[in-house]
Amino acid sequence: MDYRFDYLVIGSGIAGLSFALKAARTGTVAIVTKKDKLETSTNYAQGGIASVLGPDDSFQLHIQDTLTSGDGLCHEDVVDMVVRCGPERIQELVSMGVFFNQGSAGTPAFDLGREGGHSRNRIIHAHDLTGQAVEKVLIATAEADPNIEIFENHLVLDLITQHQSIKAGSISLQQQNICRGAYVLRSETGEIYSFLANAVLLCTGGAGKAYLYTSNPDVATGDGLAIAYRAGAELANLEFVQFHPTCLYHPLAKNFLISEAVRGEGGRLIDKRGRAFMGAYHPLKDLAFRDIVARAIDTEMKKTGDDCVFLDISHRDADFLRTRFPNIHQKCLSLGIDITRDPIPVVPAAHYMCGGILTDKKGRSSIENLYAIGECACTGLHGANRLASNSLLEAMVYAHKAAQDCADQLDGWRSRTLPEVPHCFRSRNENSSLLSEMVLITHNWDIIRRLMWNYVGIVRTDKRLALAQAHMAQIRMEIREHMPHIPVNADLIELQNLALVAELIIRCAIERKESRGLHYNLDHPQKDDANWLKDTVVVRRQTEEFVCALQPNDALGPQ
């Protein structure tokens, strides 16, 4: 069978759910998510949401902090729009039942924390589990909405696109690329279905799993970036990968983040000898911007040869720490680390993609009827380095703007006929007997992550990037050659997507011949405003070919 909805939302984090709840007021919504509906980056977000809520704060201060963090590449009109829309979006969450920590008597309504780069306390939070608190309320609200249907364990393979000529009289001016839906793999059965919709929303998160060390959940394999690129959408600024400075360093701690709010509450970075070092790198010391702190830690580790540094907040009151950071306290305690007495071993880890699918102020991509929201999008808000806790804010604001835009166009979209496509597909290689070749997936996955960490990490050089590009070309060729002989499965699709996104990150990093924000190249250590005060844009080359998981006679698939 095939599915038809007014809106197809790919991803179940704060961006996708926020849009779906608003879009459901005007039409039917399908939310497709490749794992459990709660398995999202939103659900793991600890710190909070940045918004102007305190009496000593102002929109202008938040705008300036965001611009300073973005290091010259933020789009100022976008920053202004997002910051000014923030308080209203926060009140929406409160009205839905999200509980944020309250201030004490005689203080503002909310307990507002501070994180790196912020000049005021403006981080609204739910202890150190803000993302989880928001996600659970949004999921419950979506499940209760009769216009929303959630499809778990469904992985999008590619977008369904059509090319139509734009004409003036009898003259064809150009080809217009229109998104009409997506081909989706039901992981439990291996069946491939078509989901057709008037508008498609990519809300798939980032690509942290391209790196060996990351704070991201396992689902962060860059799927949205890859399928948008294959469909012909413009992507931008993929060289700006944000490394969170403080991921817990312990052999039994997988992807566990130590929130920046710990430093906001007075935590200090020290080496194993107890020496505080951030004063040597920036006047803001431990509350400097993330790119500066991550590079400082990387430099210290390389100078000393140590495997990690330490974040010490043991000087604060023990009861305060247990109340303010219950999740972090319990996790560390389970590993033998008592944050009320012991410094926490930490290392930087890939955390957030500041680049992504290029969009306008309504979330529209360069492909008609295709929107991108959240971490997979490049809206112009973050520039070369995201300001802490601006991510959830951006997702909510753009979900609101995209829903408004879709509602305005829905009647016109419904007047067009959605295309007829085959109802259900068999994978082109489902009868393959080469099950032993599954080792190629795990082998290449490991190589990609180590390659990206060593050659395209916090500090880069022209030589490392060139080597990374050569190695990635070989890996992608191997994937193309062997993919037709491996049964289609989620691991294979994720590997294909991850390899493509890794190559695009390398391409963007090679192109930018300067150091700015999160992109630091030892061969080009200075900013070059004369030539590089602009976005790095990539789009699919006409000669580029991809192996499709569908049978060759499935005619309407990706162009």
MARRO-752658 format. One record per atom (N, C-alpha, C): residue in one letter; x, y, z. Coordinates in steps of 0.02 Angstrom, whole numbers, plus 50000, padded with zeros to 5 digits. Layout:
BEGIN
AXYZ
...
REM end
This chain:
BEGIN
M500424994050000
M500005000050000
M500435006250000
D500155011849979
D500495018149988
D500085022450035
Y500395027650061
Y500085032050110
Y500035039150081
R499485042450096
R499395049350072
R499175053750131
F499555059050141
F499425063850194
F499505070950166
D499255075750204
D499395082650185
D500125084250199
Y500375081850257
Y501065083350277
Y501425076950296
L502045076350273
L502475070850294
L503055073850333
V503105072050396
V503625074450441
V504115068750453
I504745069850437
I505255064650445
I505685066550505
G505555063250562
G505905064650624
G505415066350679
S505565064150741
S505095065050796
S505405068750854
G505875073350840
G506155077650892
G505725083850900
I505995088850934
I505605094850948
I505395098550884
A505815098450833
A505645101850770
A505045098450736
G505095091950726
G504555088350692
G503905088350731
L503945087150796
L503335086950836
L503005093850841
S503405099150850
S503125105850854
S502765107650790
F503075105950733
F502735107250669
F502105103150663
A502145096750678
A501575092250669
A500965094550708
L501075096750770
L500505098950811
L500165105050783
K500545109450752
K500245115350721
K499935113650654
A500275109350615
A500015107550549
A499375103450554
A499295099650608
A498705095450617
A498065099550623
R498135105950635
R497545110250637
R497245111350568
T497645110250516
T497415111550448
T497405105350404
G497725099950425
G497745094050381
G497995087850418
T498065082450380
T498295076150409
T499055075850407
V499345072750458
V500075072650467
V500315065550479
A500835063550443
A501195057350457
A501875059250485
I502045056350544
I502715057150572
I503075050550564
V503605050650525
V504005044650513
V504655045250552
T504805040350593
T505425040450632
T505755033650629
K506415033550621
K506735027150603
K506835022450662
K506775024950722
K506815020650782
K506205021950825
D506275020850890
D505745022750937
D505625030250934
K505015032350943
K504835039450936
K505205043950985
L505445041151041
L505805045051090
L506565045151078
E506795041351029
E507515040951017
E507725046650971
T507805052551001
T507975058650964
T508505062451003
S508855066950968
S509335071251002
S508995075751053
T508375077851037
T508005081951084
T507955078551152
N507815072151151
N507705068451213
N508325068251257
Y508915069351226
Y509535069051264
Y509795076051282
A509445081251260
A509675088051274
A509615089551348
Q510155091651379
Q510165092751452
Q510045100051471
G510435104551440
G510495111351466
G509855115251469
G509535116551412
G508925120451413
G508805124151349
I508405129451353
I508205133551295
I508375140751311
A508735144051266
A508915151051276
A508335155451254
S508145160151298
S507615164951280
S507645170851328
V507425176451305
V507445182651345
V506845182651392
L506965180851454
L506435180351504
L506595184051569
G507215186051579
G507415189251641
G507355196851639
P507265200151696
P507175207451698
P507785211351677
D508385208351682
D508995211851663
D509205210251591
D508805206451556
D508985204251488
D508605208351436
S508815207651374
S508475211151319
S508585207251255
F508135208351205
F508225205151140
F508895207051111
Q509095213351117
Q509705215551087
Q510315212051115
L510305210751181
L510865207151211
L510915199951185
H510335196651180
H510335189751154
H510555189651081
I510315194551043
I510515195050973
I511275195950967
Q511545200451007
Q512265201851003
Q512675195751024
D512465192151076
D512825186151096
D512825180951041
T512255180251006
T512205175450951
T512655177350893
L512665183850877
L513085186250822
L513825185350838
T514015186850900
T514715186050920
T514935178850916
S514495174350939
S514655167250936
S514725164950864
G514295167450820
G514285165250750
G514875167750709
D515285172250737
D515925174250707
D515855177050636
G515345181050625
G515295184650562
G514855181450510
L514625175250521
L514235171850469
L513485171350485
C513265173650543
C512545173650557
C512185178350509
H511575176450490
H511145180950452
H510765185150503
E510905191550506
E510645195750559
E509885196050561
D509565195950503
D508825196050503
D508535189650533
V508875184150522
V508645177750551
V508745177850626
V509325180150649
V509455180450721
V508925184750755
D508775190550726
D508275195050755
D507595191650760
M507395188150707
M506735184850706
M506705179350759
V507215175150762
V507195169450809
V507195171850881
V507625176550897
V507675178950966
V507025182150988
R506715186150946
R506105189650965
R505505184950970
C505525179450935
C504965174650939
C505035169850998
G505605169951032
G505745165051084
G505255164851142
P505125170351176
P504685170151234
P503995167351219
E503715168851161
E503055166151143
E503075158651135
R503605156051105
R503665148851097
R503755145351166
I504105148551211
I504185145651279
I503505145251313
Q503105150451306
Q502445150451338
Q501995145151308
E502085143551244
E501715137951215
E501875131351250
L502515130251262
L502705124051297
L502415123851367
V502445129351402
V502165129651470
V501425128151469
S501065131051420
S500345129951415
S500175122751398
M500635119151367
M500535112151350
M500685107551409
G501015110251460
G501145106251519
G501875104751534
V502335107851496
V503045106851511
V503215110851574
F503515107551622
F503695110951685
F504435112851682
F504565119251691
F505245121751696
F505385123851768
N506025123451788
N506205125251856
N506015132551871
Q505725133451928
Q505485140051948
Q506005143651991
G506005150251988
G506445154152030
G506205154352102
S506635156252147
S506445156952217
S506045163352228
A505765164152287
A505355170052302
A505755176452290
G505435181352257
G505755187652244
G506195187752183
T506195182252144
T506595181752083
T506125180952023
P506385181051961
P505965179951903
P505585173251907
A505065172651868
A504635166651871
A505025160251860
F505525160451816
F505915154451801
F506615154951830
D506895149151847
D507595148751866
D508015148751802
L508335154151788
L508695154951725
L509445153751736
G509725149051699
G510435147551703
G510825151351651
R511485150851656
R511925154051608
R512395148851579
E512545149551515
E513015145051481
E513515149251442
G514005145851413
G514555149251380
G514325154051325
G514605160151326
G514455165051275
G513855169551290
H513465167951341
H512885171951358
H513085177451408
S512845183451396
S513005189051440
S512505189751497
R511965185851495
R511465185951547
R511235178751562
N510925177851619
N510595171551634
N509945171251594
R509905166651545
R509305166251503
R509135159051483
I509425154051515
I509305147151496
I508755144351541
I508165143351512
I507625140251548
I507715132751545
H507595129351600
H507775122251602
H507315118251647
A507325111651638
A506975107051682
A507525102651713
H507815105151768
H508405102151798
H508935101151743
D509205095151735
D509675093851681
D509395088751632
L508735088851625
L508385084251579
L507865088151538
T508065094051515
T507585098451481
T507295095251418
G507725092451377
G507485089351315
G506975083951328
Q507115079751377
Q506655074251393
Q505985076851417
A505995082151458
A505375085051483
A504945087751425
V505275091051377
V504915093751319
V504665088151274
E505105083351259
E504935077951212
E504335073951235
K504315072251299
K503765068051324
K503095071651318
V503075078051332
V502445081751326
V502235082351253
L502705083751209
L502535084351138
L502295077651110
I502625072251128
I502415065651104
I501705064051129
A501575065051192
A500915063551220
A500375067651185
T500525073951172
T500035078251138
T499925076051066
A500465074051032
A500395071750963
A500005065150960
E500125060651007
E499775054251006
E499025055051019
A498835060451052
A498135061651066
A497775065351010
D498145067450959
D497855071250904
D497615066550849
P496985066550832
P496725061850781
P496995063150711
N497275068950699
N497535070550633
N498275068550624
I498565065750676
I499275063950674
I499345056350681
E499745053350636
E499905046250641
E500665045550643
I500905041750692
I501625040850702
I501835033950678
F502345033650636
F502605027450609
F503315026450637
E503365022050687
E504025020550716
E504375015150674
N505045014950681
N505455009950646
N505345010250571
H505275016150544
H505215017350472
H505785022050451
L506205019750407
L506785023550384
L506685026050313
V506745032550303
V506675035450236
V507285033750194
L507155031150134
L507695029350088
L507875035250043
D507375038150012
D507485043849967
D506835047749959
L506905053849936
L506325058049922
L506035056249854
I505385057049848
I505045056549783
I505005063549755
T505305064549697
T505315071149666
T505055070749595
Q504805076349571
Q504605077149501
Q504925083349474
H505095083149411
H505355089049377
H504815091749330
Q504655097949337
Q504165101149293
Q504475107349262
S504295108649200
S504565114449165
S504165120749184
I504535126049197
I504215132649206
I504235136149139
K503645138049113
K503595140749045
K503335147849045
A503545151548995
A503255158048979
A503005157548908
G502355156648900
G502075155148835
G502295148348812
S502605147848755
S502835141348730
S503565140048746
I503885144748782
I504595144148796
I504695141148865
S505095135848870
S505265132848934
S505855136448964
L505755139449023
L506275143449054
L506755139249096
Q506485134749136
Q506915130649179
Q506535124649205
Q506895120049235
Q506605114249265
Q506505115449340
Q505905114249364
Q505755115149435
Q505725108349470
N506105107649524
N506135101449562
N505615101949618
I505135097249619
I504595097349668
I504605090949709
C504585091649775
C504565085749818
C503845083449827
R503725077049817
R503035074349821
R502955069049875
G503495067449910
G503445062349962
G504115058849972
A504085052649995
A504705048950009
A504575041450005
Y505105037849988
Y505095030549993
Y505355028650062
V504995024150096
V505135022750165
V505195015150176
L505725013150210
L505845006150227
L505545004650296
R505094999850299
R504854997450364
R505354992350389
S505734994250439
S506314990250460
S506114983250483
E505534982450513
E505334976050542
E505184970850488
T504954973050429
T504754968350377
T505184968650314
G505564974150306
G505954974950245
G505564977550186
E504914978950196
E504504981550142
E504634989050133
I504554991350071
I504674998350054
I504025001350029
Y503825006750060
Y503185009950044
Y503305017050018
S502815019649983
S502835026649962
S502375030650009
F502635036050035
F502245040850074
F502195047150032
L501595048650009
L501485054549967
L501185060150010
A501395066349996
A501155071950037
A501215078449997
N500805083350018
N500845089949987
N501475093750009
A501705092350069
A502315095450094
A502705090350134
V503375090350127
V503805085850163
V504265089950208
L504305088050271
L504715091550320
L505285086950343
L505905089050329
L506485085350354
L506675088050422
C506625083950473
C506785085850542
C507195080250573
T507735078350538
T508085072050552
T508695072850597
G508825078950622
G509395079850666
G510055080050629
G510595078850666
G511265079850638
G511615073550617
A512295073850619
A512705068350593
A513295067050639
G513185067550704
G513725066550752
G514055059750747
K513685054650724
K513965047950719
K514485047250664
A514605052650627
A515165052550579
A515835052850616
Y515815054350680
Y516425054950720
Y516475049450772
L517095047750789
L517225042350835
L516935043850904
Y517015050150926
Y516755052250991
Y516205057450980
T515625056051007
T515055060650997
T514585060251056
S514235065751068
S513715065851119
S513045063651091
N513015062651025
N512375061250992
N512145054051001
P511495052850999
P511245045950998
P511415042550933
D511325035950931
D511525032050872
D511135033750809
V510565037150816
V510155038750757
V510445044550717
A510945048050744
A511195054150712
A511695052550656
T511425049850601
T511855047650545
T511775051950482
G511505058050490
G511475062650434
G510985060850379
D510465056950395
D510005054450343
D509675060150305
G509425065150340
G509085070650307
G509535074450260
L510155075650281
L510635079050238
L510765075050175
A510845068550183
A511005064250125
A510435063950075
I509825062750100
I509275062050052
I509105068650019
A509205074250054
A509085080750023
A509615082149969
Y510235080449983
Y510775081449934
Y510645077149872
R510455070849882
R510325066449825
R509745069049782
A509275072349814
A508695075049777
A508855081549742
G509435084649756
G509635090749723
G509585097049764
A509455096549829
A509395102449871
A510085105449885
E510085111949899
E510705115349917
E510845114349992
L511475112750008
L511705112150077
L512245117350088
A512345119350150
A512835124650164
A513175123650231
N513805125950235
N514185126750298
N514285120250336
L514375114750301
L514465108350335
L515145107750368
E515605112250354
E516255112050387
E516205113950461
F515655117150480
F515595119650549
F515255114350593
V515655109650615
V515425104450661
V515605106650732
Q515105107350774
Q515235109550842
Q515425103550887
F515995104250919
F516215099250967
F516055101851037
H515625098151072
H515475100251140
H516105099051182
P516305103851223
P516935103151259
P516935097651311
T516345095851339
T516355091551398
T515895085551391
C516155080251361
C515815073851360
C516165069351412
L515775065551450
L516055061451504
L516555056451475
Y517155056351505
Y517685051751482
Y517705045851530
H517435040251508
H517425034151549
H517275028351502
P517615022651510
P517515017051464
P516795014351463
L516415015551515
L515735013051519
L515215018451505
A515435024351487
A514975029951475
A514935031351401
K514405029251369
K514335030251297
K513925036551283
N514235041251249
N513885047251224
N513565051351281
F513845051351341
F513525055051395
F513825062051402
L513405066951395
L513605073951395
L513615076651467
I514115080751482
I514105084651544
I513905091751524
S513305093651541
S512995099751517
S513435105951528
E513395110551481
E513745116951488
E513485120751549
A512885119051571
A512615122251630
A513045121051692
V513435115651693
V513885114351749
V514405119951753
R514675122051696
R515135127751697
R514765134251711
G514125134551690
G513725140451705
G513605141351779
E513615135851816
E513515136151889
E514175136451928
G514725137551892
G515365138551926
G515885133051915
G515735128051874
G516215122751860
G516835125451825
R517425122951844
R518065125151815
R518415119351781
L518705120751724
L519105115751688
L519815115751715
I520055109851734
I520735109151761
I521075103151728
D521735103051731
D522095097051709
D522165092251767
K522495086651756
K522525081651810
K522965083851868
R523335089351858
R523745092051912
R523365097251953
G522735098451932
G522315103351968
G522385110451943
R522735111551888
R522855118251861
R522275120451818
A521965126151834
A521435129051791
A521775132451732
F521555130951671
F521925133351613
F521535138051566
M520885138751574
M520505142651525
M520675150051526
G520945152651581
G521135159651583
G521665161451532
A522045156451510
A522565157751460
A522295158151389
Y521655156451381
Y521375156051313
Y520855161351298
H520495163851349
H519965168751335
H519785172451399
P519605178851393
P519415182651453
P518805179751490
L518355176351453
L517775173351486
L517945166751521
K518565164551514
K518805158451546
K518345152451530
D518075149351582
D517675143251572
D517005144451538
L516805150651533
L516175152351499
L516295155451430
A516865153951401
A516995156151332
A516555152051284
F516545154151221
F516155150651170
F516415143551161
R515975139151137
R516135132051133
R516735130551089
D516805134051033
D517365132650989
D518025134151024
I518045139451063
I518655141351098
I518815136351153
V518305134351192
V518415129651247
V518635122751219
A518315120451166
A518485113951138
A519205113951112
R519405119351078
R520095119651052
R520595120151110
A520405123751163
A520855124251221
A520965117451253
I520445113551261
I520505106851290
I520935102551244
D520805102851179
D521185098951131
D521925100751135
T522075107251140
T522765109551145
T523105106951209
E522745107551265
E523015105251329
E523165097751328
M522715093851300
M522815086651297
M523425084951254
K523515088551199
K524085087151155
K524745089351187
K524725094851226
K525325097251259
K525555092551315
T525065089951353
T525235085851411
T525255078451396
G524925076351341
G524865069251326
G524335065751367
D523945069551405
D523415066651446
D522825064451402
D522455059551426
D521875057051389
D521255061351398
C521245065651449
C520655069751462
C520855075651505
V520385080251516
V520455085351568
V519895084151617
F519805088751665
F519305087651717
F518885093951726
L518245092851742
L517785098251757
L517615097751831
D517805102851869
D517735102551942
D517215107551966
I516695104951997
I516185109152028
I516065107052101
S516555103552128
S516475100852196
S516475106252249
H516665112352231
H516655117852280
H515945120452294
R515465118652252
R514775120652264
R514445116152316
D513905118552346
D513545114752397
D513295108152369
A513395102752406
A513225096052382
A512475095352369
D512065097952413
D511335097452404
D511125101252341
F511435107052330
F511285110852269
F511445106752207
L512015103552206
L512215099652147
L511755093752135
R511555090452188
R511105084752179
R510415086952154
T510205092952173
T509555095552151
T509585098452081
R510115102252067
R510175105652002
R510365100751947
F510765095651962
F511005090951911
F510875083751932
P510245081851942
P510095075151966
P510315069651917
N510225070951852
N510405065851802
N511165064951798
I511525070551794
I512255070151790
I512545067151855
H512275069251912
H512515066651976
H512425059051979
Q511835056651960
Q511695049551965
Q512115045451916
K512185048051854
K512585044451804
K513315043951827
C513595049451849
C514295049351871
C514375044851932
L513895045151978
L513945041052038
L513945033652021
S513555031751970
S513525024751949
S514195022351922
L514635027051903
L515295025351876
L515845026751927
G515645028051989
G516135029152042
G516395036252047
I516045041052017
I516245048052019
I515715052052057
D515885054852113
D515425058852153
D515575066252138
I515145069452099
I515295076252077
I515295081252134
T515015079352192
T515035083852249
T515735083752281
R516155078852263
R516835078452291
R517375077752239
D517205074652182
D517705072852132
D517645077152069
P518205078952037
P518175081951970
P517955076751919
I517615078951867
I517325074551817
I517805074151757
P518025068151737
P518455067651677
P518055068951614
V518295073451571
V517915075451511
V518385076151451
V518095075251392
V518435076451329
V517935079751281
P518175083351230
P517715085951179
P517435080251137
A516835081251110
A516515076251067
A516065079751017
A516015076950957
A515575079850906
A514865080450933
H514575086250924
H513955087750959
H513395090350914
Y513565095050869
Y513025098550833
Y513275100850764
M512845099950714
M512985102350646
M512705109450639
C513145114250630
C512915121150620
C512705122350548
G512935118150503
G512715118550433
G512175113550420
G511925113450358
G511405108650341
G511055110550277
I510425108750271
I510025110150211
I509855117550212
L510045121050160
L509955128350158
L509215130050153
T508985134450198
T508275136450199
T508195143950202
D507585146150188
D507425153150198
D507115154150267
K506815159850280
K506565161450347
K505905157850363
K505645154150315
K505055150050327
K505215142550328
G505855140950325
G506055133950326
G506035130550258
R505925134350205
R505885131450137
R506575130250108
S506675124150081
S507305122550049
S507285124849976
S507815123249939
S507845125149868
S507415120649824
I507125115349853
I506655111049817
I505955112849839
E505515114049791
E504835116149808
E504475110649850
N504115112949900
N503725108549945
N504155104449993
L504805105749995
L505245102350042
L505505107550092
Y505375106150156
Y505585110550210
Y506115106850252
A506515110650287
A506995107750334
A506995111950398
I506955108550455
I506915111950519
I507375108450569
G507655112250614
G508075109450667
G508795108550645
E509145103650674
E509855103050663
E510035101250591
C509585098150554
C509755096350484
C509715102450438
A509485108150464
A509405114150422
A509965119050434
C510105123050383
C510565128750389
C510145135050377
T509925138150432
T509465143850427
T509825150450426
G510445150650447
G510805156950454
G510835159350526
L510515155750572
L510525157850642
L511205156850674
H511515151050663
H512105149250701
H512755151750672
G512775153250607
G513395155450578
G513945150250585
A514535152450607
A515115147950611
A515145144350678
N514695145850725
N514725142550790
N514075144050827
R513705138850846
R513065139750880
R513165142050952
L512785147050972
L512755149151041
L512375144051081
A512635142251140
A512345137051182
A511585138051191
S511215132651185
S510485132251198
S510065136351149
N510355138351093
N509955141351040
N509635136250994
S509815129851001
S509585124750954
S508835123250962
L508625121751023
L507915120251034
L507485126351018
L507745132251033
L507395138451017
L507285139050942
E507815137950903
E507765138250830
E507255133250804
A507265127150830
A506795122050807
A506075124050817
M505915126950875
M505225128950889
M505015134850845
V505455139650837
V505275145550797
V505165143750724
Y505605139650696
Y505535137750626
Y504955132950615
A504805128750664
A504215124550658
A503595128950652
H503575134150692
H503005138850691
H502965142350623
K503515144850599
K503525148550535
K503345143950477
A503615137850477
A503465133150423
A502735131050423
A502455130050483
A501745128150487
A501295133650461
Q501475139850477
Q501085145550450
Q501125145650374
D501725144750347
D501805144950274
D501425139250240
C501445133350269
C501095127650240
C500335128750242
A500085131350297
A499365132550303
A499135137450250
D499545142350235
D499365147350183
D499325144250114
Q499705138850102
Q499745135950035
Q499355129550026
L499085126950081
L498795120150078
L498235119550027
D497785124450024
D497235124049976
D497495123549904
G498015127449889
G498305127149822
G498635120449809
W498965117749859
W499285111149850
W498755105649839
R498215106149875
R497695100949868
R497365101049800
S497415106649765
S497115106949698
S497535103149647
R498155101649665
R498585097649621
R498485090249637
T498565086149589
T498495078849600
T499175075949618
L499185072349673
L499795068849692
L499935063249642
P500565061749628
P500725056849577
P500515049849597
E500405045649547
E500285038549559
E500955034949558
V501085030949610
V501705027149613
V501525019949632
P501965015149618
P501825008349639
P501705008149715
H501245003849736
H501035003749806
H501565001149853
C501914995949836
C502394992949881
C502954989849840
F503564990649862
F504144988449825
F504484982449857
R504824978649818
R505324973949843
R506004977249834
S506454976049879
S507124978849870
S507454975249812
R507894978749778
R508204975949718
R508674970249734
N508874969549797
N509364964449814
N509114959949871
E508464959249878
E508204955549935
E508364948049932
N508514945549873
N508654938449866
N509404936949867
S509794942049884
S510514940949885
S510714935649936
S511194931649916
S511434926449962
S512074928449998
L512314934549984
L512954936650012
L512874939850081
L512534936350127
L512434939050194
L513104939950230
S513604936050211
S514254936650244
S514564943550231
E514344946950178
E514624953450161
E514394958950208
M513974957350257
M513764962350305
M514364965050344
V514914961450345
V515514963950379
V515754970450348
L515594971550284
L515794977750251
L515484983850284
I514884982950311
I514544988550344
I514904990550407
T515024985750451
T515344987350515
T516064989750504
H516414986850457
H517104988750444
H517144995950420
N516744997650370
N516775004450342
N516505009650391
W516005007750429
W515735012350480
W516295014450528
D516685009650551
D517225011050598
D517775015350566
I517935013750503
I518455017550468
I518245024850460
I517625026050440
I517385032850430
I517445036950494
R517215034150549
R517195037850612
R517905039550636
R518375034850629
R519065036150649
R519395041150602
L519255040450537
L519535045050488
L519315052250501
M518675053150514
M518405059850526
M518685062750590
W518745058650642
W518995061150706
W519735063250700
N520135059250665
N520845060650661
N521025066150611
Y520655066550555
Y520845071150501
Y520385077150492
V519775076750517
V519285082150506
V518965084150573
G519395084450625
G519155085650692
G519185092950713
I519365094050775
I519355100850804
I519865105350770
V520465102550756
V520995106250722
V521175102450658
R521205106150602
R521305103050536
R521915105950501
T522135102450450
T522665105050405
T522465103250334
D522775106650286
D522635105050215
D522815097850199
K523385095450227
K523605088650213
K523115083550240
R522895084450302
R522415079750332
R521765079650292
L521535085450271
L520905085750234
L520975082250166
A521545083250133
A521645079950069
A521675072350077
L522005070050129
L522025062850142
L521325060150158
A520955063950197
A520275061850214
A519845061350152
Q519915066150106
Q519525066050045
Q519695059950002
A520325058349997
A520535052549958
A520275046049988
H520325045450054
H520085039450088
H519325038750081
M518965044350087
M518235044050083
M518005042250013
A518365044449962
A518185042649894
A518235035149884
Q518755032149914
Q518845024949909
Q518285021149946
I518115023550006
I517585020450046
I516915020750009
R516765026449981
R516115027249947
R516095022949883
M516655022249849
M516675017849790
M516545010649812
E516835008549868
E516735001749892
E515995000649910
I515685005649941
I514985005049959
I514555004449896
R514695008549846
R514305008249784
R514375001449749
E514974998649751
E515084992249717
E514744986449753
H514734986649818
H514484980949856
H513754981649878
M513484987749876
M512794988749900
M512284984449863
P512344983549797
P511844979349763
P511854971949784
H512374969849820
H512434962849839
H512274961649913
I512044966849947
I511884966150018
I511134967550027
P510774963350062
P510064964650072
P509944971550103
V509454975150077
V509314981850103
V509114981350176
N509444985250217
N509284985550288
N509484992350314
A509264993950374
A509385000650402
A510125002150410
D510524997150429
D511244998350438
D511585000350373
L511384997050319
L511674998450254
L511495005550231
I510865007350239
I510635014050219
I510985019450260
E511045018250326
E511385023150369
E512115023850350
L512445018350332
L513145018750311
L513205022850247
Q512765021650200
Q512785025550138
Q512695032950152
N512225034650195
N512095041650212
N512685044750249
L512955041050297
L513505043650337
L514125044950294
A514265040350247
A514835041250203
A514755047350159
L514155048450134
L514025054350092
L514115060750132
V513815061050191
V513855067150231
V514575068450252
A514945063250269
A515655064150287
A516035067250229
E515905064850168
E516245067550110
E516065074950099
L515435076650111
L515215083650103
L515535088150155
I515605085750217
I515945089650268
I516665091050247
I516995085950220
I517685086750197
I517715091850139
R517255091250092
R517245095950035
R517185103150058
C516725104350105
C516635111150130
C517245113550168
A517555109150207
A518145111050246
A518735112750201
I518805108950146
I519345110450098
I519225117150064
E518605118550049
E518455124650012
E518595130950053
R518455130650118
R518535136750160
R519265137550179
K519605142350147
K520315143450158
K520425148950210
E520195147550270
E520285152150327
E520125148250390
S520195151450448
S519955148650511
S519415153450538
R518835150550552
R518275154550577
R517825150050618
G517655152250678
G517195148450720
G517445141350731
L517025136650712
L517175129550725
L517675126550675
H517805130050622
H518285127550571
H518955130750584
Y519435126750609
Y520105129350623
Y520615125350584
N520965128750538
N521455125550495
N522135128750508
L522615124650531
L523275127150548
L523635130350489
D523455128450428
D523765131350368
D523445138050349
H522875139550377
H522535145950364
H522255148550431
P522695150650477
P522485151850546
P522085158250556
Q522065162650507
Q521715169050515
Q521045169050479
K520595173450502
K519975174650466
K520115178850404
D519745177450352
D519825181050288
D519145184050269
D518985189750298
D518335192850286
D518255195150214
A518815196550181
A518775199050112
A518495193750065
N518655187350078
N518455182050032
N517965176950061
W517915176550128
W517535170950157
W516995173150206
L516755179250200
L516195181350241
L515545179350205
K515485172750193
K514925170050154
K514845162750171
D514265159950153
D514135152850165
D514505148550114
T514675142550135
T514975137550090
T514415133050066
V514225133650002
V513645130149975
V513865124349932
V513545118449942
V513665112649899
V512995110149872
V513015107649811
V512415104749780
V512645098849738
R512195094149729
R512365087949692
R512635089549622
R513195086349607
R513475087049540
R513055083149490
Q512995085649430
Q512575082349379
Q512845075349362
T513495074449368
T513795067949350
T513785063049408
E513555065149467
E513575060949526
E513025055649523
E513215049349535
E512735043849533
E512705040449601
F512105037849616
F512005034249678
F511655027649664
V511815022749706
V511475016349702
V510805016949738
C510265015049704
C509595015449733
C509385008749761
A509045008749818
A508825002549849
A508214999449815
L507905003249769
L507295000949736
L507454997649670
Q506984993649645
Q507084990349581
Q507124995649525
P507524994349473
P507624999349420
P506985001649386
N506454997649382
N505854999749347
N505365003549391
D505575005449451
D505155009649493
D505245016849471
A504815018849425
A504975024449381
A505015031249413
L504605032749463
L504555039649485
L505075041649537
G505515037249556
G505965038449613
G506405044449606
P506915045049648
P507345050849649
P507635052349580
Q507635058649562
Q507875060649496
Q508625061449497
REM end
